[in-house]
Amino acid sequence: MAEMVIKNYYDGLTTEERTDFIYSACKLCDMSIPTFYKKLRTDTFKKSEETLIVEKLICA
C-alpha cells in the first residue's frame, strides 16, 4: 500500500520536484538513483524504506 502512495506522489510532482524528491529519498534510504527508479517501477521498496519516505518526505 505504501508503494502506491510513493508512486502516486511521484507521478503528481513537476520535473523539478521529482528531482528534489529522488535525491532526498536516495539520501534518506542510502540508495543510488538507478536503484530508486527500479524500486519505484517494480514496487520493491523495503518496508523500512517505504516508512522513511512516506513519513519524512511525503507527510512531512
C-alpha positions in Angstrom: 0.0 0.0 0.0 2.8 2.4 0.8 4.3 1.9 -2.6 1.2 3.2 -4.2 1.5 6.2 -2.0 5.1 6.8 -3.2 4.3 6.2 -6.9 1.1 8.3 -6.8 3.0 11.1 -5.0 5.9 10.9 -7.5 3.5 11.0 -10.5 2.0 14.2 -9.2 5.2 16.1 -9.0 6.7 18.5 -11.5 10.0 17.7 -13.1 11.9 19.9 -10.7 10.0 18.5 -7.7 10.8 14.9 -8.9 14.5 15.7 -9.0 14.4 17.0 -5.4 12.3 14.1 -4.2 14.6 11.5 -5.8 17.7 13.0 -4.3 16.1 13.3 -0.9 14.8 9.7 -1.0 18.1 8.3 -2.1 20.0 10.1 0.6 17.4 9.1 3.2 17.5 5.4 2.3 21.1 5.3 1.2 20.4 4.0 -2.3 21.5 5.0 -5.8 19.3 6.8 -8.2 19.0 3.8 -10.6 18.0 1.7 -7.6 15.3 4.2 -6.6 13.9 4.1 -10.2 13.9 0.3 -10.3 12.2 0.0 -6.9 9.6 2.6 -8.0 9.0 0.8 -11.3 8.9 -2.7 -9.8 7.2 -2.0 -6.5 10.1 -3.5 -4.4 10.7 -0.9 -1.7 11.5 -2.5 1.6 9.0 -1.7 4.4 11.6 0.4 6.2 12.3 2.4 3.0 8.6 2.9 2.4 8.1 4.1 6.0 11.0 6.5 5.9 10.0 8.0 2.5 6.3 8.4 3.5 6.9 9.8 7.0 9.9 12.0 6.2 9.2 13.3 2.7 5.6 12.8 1.7 3.8 13.5 5.0 6.4 16.0 6.3 
